[in-house]
Amino acid sequence: MIIKNAFGDAPSVVTTVIGGTVPDRNVVSVEVVYSENKHDIATITYSGFPPKAVTGYRGLPVFISFGTNEANTMYFHGYVAYVEANSYTRMGRVNDSLIHEAKVVCFGTSYEMKPSRNAVYKNTTLPRLVSTIAKRYGFSYSVPSNNYTFTTIEQSTKSDWEVLVSTANKLGYHVTASNTHICVYDPLSSFYRRVPPTVLRTVNSEDGRERKPGNILEFSGTFGDVTPDGDSHEYLLKTLDSKGKSIEYSTANSSGSGLGRKLDKRFVQEITFNATSKETLRQFARGYERQSIPLHADVVVLGSSTLFPGSLVQIDNYDSEFDGFWIVSEAKHVINTDHYMTYLHIKTDSTNLDPISSIGGAAYTRPPMPRLSNRLWVSEKEFAYVY
């Protein structure tokens, strides 16, 4: 069991496998990963696990919460996907079991979207597609009010999750599905700007022993136009309209995220596109731009539960141009009896040479929590936020 106050910045942790029989006191670590365009994943590690539970836990609903107070508590709702059991016979019994360690791996509520299906969506927009999929599973949703119409979306032996993510990505949006809420968002928009950014502060020799959530313990970044994290270019899309007239759209004059001074990009990638209007080119050019971000970093910080994909962090105290605002694309929270760490992948298209822009737009609205219905997680009430 993870003990509150085992270390100074420890969060309160609740792990509940509904229908499970292994007591919470056997839990030695919890890992929860939230990532854009991927299923949420949680791993609960037990010391001592009854052999009968190894097969009996499959598919059971799971609830996890962690945080230091009510305001910063995060939640995971999902299902047991599989159990990884390890037995070391030479060690005898642990907690009266010959299964010495078991990792219970759980997928978030989007796990229900994994089966493949065949479908065709004609003349539909992204909000209509999201609405259709959300209603199928009893989920709530948030989605930009983008009226671009896809003539045909083919779902041939693809899961609902795959078609949702791939369609959103074509327009440059990212997707998360946490706690029965599908959230589609523009990473360069102001959607999460009113959620206070978490300050990630590097420490020096004078205050290096100070334990504060968000203190940077490790930082590894890539800065450039062509990096292991991907290429970053301006884009020039070209097409011919129905009369054979050339149409083009460039991202060169875009303001980007507004998180500071947009970095100049060395290369311009030209793409010939099958479209009949400048608006179509604009939609897909912005889509490419949202996926093309030049600065990336992997950061390990003392645990901070308020970090999730799309939220902002502020790098501080490096005395550099990359001090400033970054976007979280993945947050992995690891809690055990020794420590609470958060592992982040973050990105930005800006330096701090200009102040952050006060871009208008809709603010993040907290969605409803899930409830259990016939052993399936569904939204406790309907919530459709098209912003």
NUDREN-944459 format. One line per 2 residues: their letters; for each residue x, y, z of C-alpha. Coordinates in steps of 0.1 Angstrom, whole numbers, plus 2048, in hexadecimal, padded with zeros to 3 digits. Example, Ala and Ser with C-alpha at 12.3 -4.5 7.8 and 13.67 -1.06 7.14 Angstrom:
AS) 87B,7D3,84E ~ 889,7F5,847 $
This chain:
MI) 800,800,800 ~ 80D,823,7F8 $
IK) 80D,837,818 ~ 803,85B,819 $
NA) 821,86F,828 ~ 83A,853,821 $
FG) 84D,871,812 ~ 846,896,815 $
DA) 835,89C,7F4 ~ 822,87B,7F2 $
PS) 7FF,87C,7E3 ~ 7E2,869,7F1 $
VV) 7DC,84B,7DA ~ 7BC,837,7D6 $
TT) 7BC,817,7C1 ~ 79C,804,7BD $
VI) 797,7E6,7A6 ~ 771,7E0,7A7 $
GG) 76B,7BC,7AD ~ 78F,7B6,7B7 $
TV) 79A,7A3,7D6 ~ 7BE,7AE,7DC $
PD) 7C0,7C7,7F9 ~ 7CE,7EA,7F3 $
RN) 7E9,7E4,80D ~ 7FB,7CE,7F2 $
VV) 7FF,7EB,7DA ~ 823,7F7,7D8 $
SV) 822,80E,7BA ~ 80A,81F,7A2 $
EV) 813,82D,77F ~ 7FA,841,76B $
VY) 802,84E,747 ~ 7ED,868,735 $
SE) 7F8,86E,711 ~ 7EA,880,6F3 $
NK) 7DA,869,6D9 ~ 7DF,84A,6EF $
HD) 7CB,837,708 ~ 7D0,83F,72C $
IA) 7E4,823,73D ~ 7E8,81B,762 $
TI) 7FD,800,772 ~ 7F7,7F6,796 $
TY) 813,7E0,7A5 ~ 80B,7C9,7C1 $
SG) 822,7B7,7D9 ~ 812,795,7DE $
FP) 7F5,78C,7C8 ~ 7DD,76E,7CC $
PK) 7E1,756,7AF ~ 7BB,755,7A9 $
AV) 7BB,77A,7A3 ~ 7D4,778,786 $
TG) 7B8,76C,76E ~ 79B,77B,782 $
YR) 7A5,79F,77E ~ 7A2,7A1,758 $
GL) 78A,7BC,74D ~ 780,7C9,770 $
PV) 779,7EE,773 ~ 794,803,784 $
FI) 794,824,796 ~ 7B4,837,7A0 $
SF) 7B8,859,7B0 ~ 7D7,86C,7BB $
GT) 7DF,88F,7C7 ~ 7E9,8A2,7E6 $
NE) 7C7,8B4,7EA ~ 7A5,8B5,7DA $
AN) 7AE,8D1,7C1 ~ 7CB,8BE,7B1 $
TM) 7BE,89A,7B2 ~ 7C0,887,791 $
YF) 7AA,86A,788 ~ 7AD,84A,773 $
HG) 790,835,769 ~ 794,816,754 $
YV) 796,7F1,752 ~ 7B0,7D6,759 $
AY) 7BF,7CC,738 ~ 7D7,7B1,745 $
VE) 7EA,7A5,763 ~ 80F,79F,762 $
AN) 817,786,77E ~ 83A,77E,78A $
SY) 842,761,7A2 ~ 865,75B,7B1 $
TR) 861,739,7C2 ~ 882,73C,7D4 $
MG) 874,759,7E8 ~ 858,746,7F8 $
RV) 838,759,7FE ~ 831,77F,7FD $
ND) 812,78B,80E ~ 808,766,810 $
SL) 80A,761,7EB ~ 822,74F,7D3 $
IH) 81C,76B,7B9 ~ 835,783,7C7 $
EA) 82E,7A0,7B0 ~ 811,7A9,798 $
KV) 80E,7C6,781 ~ 7EA,7CD,779 $
VC) 7EA,7E1,758 ~ 7CB,7F6,752 $
FG) 7BE,809,734 ~ 7A9,828,738 $
TS) 784,82A,72E ~ 78D,82D,709 $
YE) 797,807,70C ~ 772,801,702 $
MK) 77A,811,6E0 ~ 795,7F7,6D7 $
PS) 781,7DE,6C2 ~ 782,7E2,69D $
RN) 762,7EB,689 ~ 759,7F4,666 $
AV) 746,815,65F ~ 745,832,647 $
YK) 73D,856,651 ~ 731,86C,634 $
NT) 734,892,634 ~ 73C,895,659 $
TL) 74F,8AD,66E ~ 766,8A5,68B $
PR) 74D,8B1,6A5 ~ 732,89A,696 $
LV) 74A,87C,696 ~ 754,882,6BA $
ST) 730,885,6C4 ~ 727,864,6B3 $
IA) 743,851,6C4 ~ 73E,861,6E6 $
KR) 719,858,6E6 ~ 722,834,6DC $
YG) 734,830,6FD ~ 721,847,714 $
FS) 73F,860,715 ~ 73F,886,718 $
YS) 755,89A,700 ~ 765,8BB,6F8 $
VP) 76E,8C4,6D4 ~ 777,8E3,6C0 $
SN) 75B,8F1,6AA ~ 76D,8EA,68A $
NY) 754,8E7,66D ~ 76B,8D8,654 $
TF) 758,8BC,643 ~ 768,89B,63A $
TT) 758,88D,61B ~ 75F,869,627 $
IE) 76E,85A,646 ~ 773,835,641 $
QS) 776,81E,65F ~ 782,7FD,650 $
TK) 78D,7E5,66B ~ 797,802,681 $
SD) 78C,808,6A5 ~ 777,826,6AF $
WE) 796,833,6C1 ~ 7AC,831,6A2 $
VL) 793,843,68C ~ 78D,85E,6A6 $
VS) 7B2,865,6AB ~ 7BC,863,686 $
TA) 79F,87B,67C ~ 7A8,894,697 $
NK) 7CD,892,68E ~ 7C6,89B,66A $
LG) 7BB,8BD,676 ~ 7D8,8BF,68F $
YH) 7C3,8B8,6AE ~ 7CD,8A1,6CA $
VT) 7B6,889,6DD ~ 7B4,87C,701 $
AS) 799,867,710 ~ 79C,868,736 $
NT) 780,860,74F ~ 765,85A,734 $
HI) 76C,87C,724 ~ 779,87F,700 $
CV) 78D,8A0,6FD ~ 798,8AC,6DB $
YD) 7AE,8CB,6DC ~ 7C5,8E0,6C8 $
PL) 7E8,8DF,6DA ~ 7EF,903,6CD $
SS) 7CF,912,6DA ~ 7C5,923,6FA $
FY) 7AE,906,705 ~ 7C3,8FD,723 $
RR) 7D2,920,729 ~ 7BB,929,746 $
VP) 7C5,909,758 ~ 7E2,918,76D $
PT) 804,90C,75E ~ 81A,8F7,775 $
VL) 83C,906,77B ~ 858,8ED,775 $
RT) 877,8FC,786 ~ 89A,8F0,783 $
VN) 8AD,8F0,7A4 ~ 8D1,8FB,7AB $
SE) 8E9,8F2,7C6 ~ 8DA,90A,7DF $
DG) 8B7,8FC,7DE ~ 8BD,8D9,7CF $
RE) 8B1,8C8,7EE ~ 890,8D9,7EE $
RK) 873,8C2,7E5 ~ 857,8D4,7D3 $
PG) 83F,8C5,7B9 ~ 84B,8CE,797 $
NI) 870,8D2,79F ~ 884,8C6,781 $
LE) 89A,8A8,788 ~ 8A3,89F,764 $
FS) 8A0,8B3,743 ~ 8A8,8A5,721 $
GT) 89E,8BB,703 ~ 8A1,8BC,6DD $
FG) 8A1,8DE,6CC ~ 8A1,8E1,6A6 $
DV) 890,8DE,685 ~ 898,8B9,681 $
TP) 899,8A5,6A1 ~ 893,882,6AE $
DG) 871,88E,6B9 ~ 867,898,695 $
DS) 86D,8B2,67B ~ 860,8D6,67E $
HE) 858,8EA,65E ~ 842,904,650 $
YL) 829,8F6,637 ~ 81E,901,615 $
LK) 7FF,8EE,608 ~ 7F5,8F1,5E4 $
TL) 7D8,8E5,5CF ~ 7C3,8ED,5B1 $
DS) 79F,8F8,5B4 ~ 782,8EB,59E $
KG) 78C,904,583 ~ 7B0,8FA,583 $
KS) 7BC,919,595 ~ 7D9,915,5AD $
IE) 7D2,91A,5D2 ~ 7EB,919,5EE $
YS) 7ED,91F,614 ~ 80C,925,629 $
TA) 811,922,64F ~ 82E,93B,64E $
NS) 81A,957,65B ~ 808,943,677 $
SG) 80D,950,69A ~ 811,92C,6A7 $
SG) 808,925,6CB ~ 80E,948,6D9 $
LG) 822,93A,6F6 ~ 83E,953,6EE $
RK) 852,95B,6CF ~ 84C,941,6B4 $
LD) 86C,931,6A8 ~ 876,936,684 $
KR) 876,916,670 ~ 891,90F,657 $
FV) 87E,8FA,63D ~ 85E,8FD,62A $
QE) 84D,8DD,621 ~ 837,8DF,602 $
IT) 81A,8C7,600 ~ 803,8C3,5E2 $
FN) 7E1,8BC,5EF ~ 7C0,8B1,5E0 $
AT) 7A8,8CD,5EA ~ 791,8E5,5DA $
SK) 792,903,5F1 ~ 7AB,918,605 $
ET) 798,910,625 ~ 79F,8EB,620 $
LR) 7C4,8F3,61C ~ 7C3,909,63B $
QF) 7B4,8EE,650 ~ 7CE,8D4,646 $
AR) 7EB,8EC,647 ~ 7E2,8F5,66A $
GY) 7E0,8D0,671 ~ 804,8CB,665 $
ER) 80F,8E9,67A ~ 7FF,8DC,69A $
QS) 813,8BC,696 ~ 834,8CE,68E $
IP) 843,8DC,6AE ~ 869,8E2,6B0 $
LH) 872,8E1,6D5 ~ 86D,8C0,6E9 $
AD) 879,8B5,70B ~ 876,898,723 $
VV) 874,8A4,747 ~ 874,892,768 $
VL) 865,8A6,785 ~ 85B,8A1,7A8 $
GS) 837,894,7A6 ~ 81D,8AD,79B $
ST) 7FA,89E,796 ~ 7EC,8BC,782 $
LF) 7FF,8B3,762 ~ 7ED,8A4,745 $
PG) 7EE,8A6,71E ~ 7E6,8C9,711 $
SL) 7ED,8DB,732 ~ 809,8F5,734 $
VQ) 829,8F4,748 ~ 841,911,74D $
ID) 866,908,74D ~ 879,91F,765 $
NY) 89C,926,771 ~ 8B1,91A,754 $
DS) 8B9,93E,74B ~ 8B3,936,726 $
EF) 89B,93E,70A ~ 88A,91C,70F $
DG) 87F,927,731 ~ 85A,92E,72C $
FW) 83A,91B,723 ~ 839,8F8,715 $
IV) 81C,8E0,70D ~ 819,8BE,71E $
SE) 814,8A1,705 ~ 819,885,71E $
AK) 819,882,744 ~ 823,863,757 $
HV) 81D,863,77C ~ 831,849,790 $
IN) 829,845,7B5 ~ 839,82C,7CD $
TD) 844,82A,7F1 ~ 864,83D,7E9 $
HY) 85A,859,7D3 ~ 841,86A,7BC $
MT) 84F,874,79A ~ 83F,882,77B $
YL) 84E,87A,759 ~ 845,893,73E $
HI) 849,898,719 ~ 844,8BC,711 $
KT) 846,8D2,6F1 ~ 845,8F6,6E6 $
DS) 848,90B,6C6 ~ 853,92B,6D9 $
TN) 86F,93B,6ED ~ 86A,954,709 $
LD) 876,971,6F4 ~ 852,97D,6F1 $
PI) 837,97B,70C ~ 81B,962,70A $
SS) 7FE,96E,6F4 ~ 7DB,972,704 $
IG) 7CA,95E,6E9 ~ 7A4,95D,6ED $
GA) 78F,93E,6EB ~ 77C,925,700 $
AY) 789,91A,721 ~ 78C,8F7,72E $
TR) 76D,8EB,740 ~ 76F,8CF,759 $
PP) 75B,8B1,74B ~ 745,89B,761 $
MP) 753,87D,773 ~ 74B,859,769 $
RL) 733,841,779 ~ 731,81B,777 $
SN) 714,80C,763 ~ 713,7E6,75D $
RL) 739,7E5,765 ~ 740,7FF,74B $
WV) 74C,823,751 ~ 735,83D,742 $
SE) 731,863,747 ~ 71C,86B,765 $
KE) 709,885,74F ~ 708,890,72B $
FA) 722,8AB,723 ~ 729,8B7,700 $
YV) 740,8D5,6FD ~ 746,8E2,6DA $
Y) 75C,900,6DD $
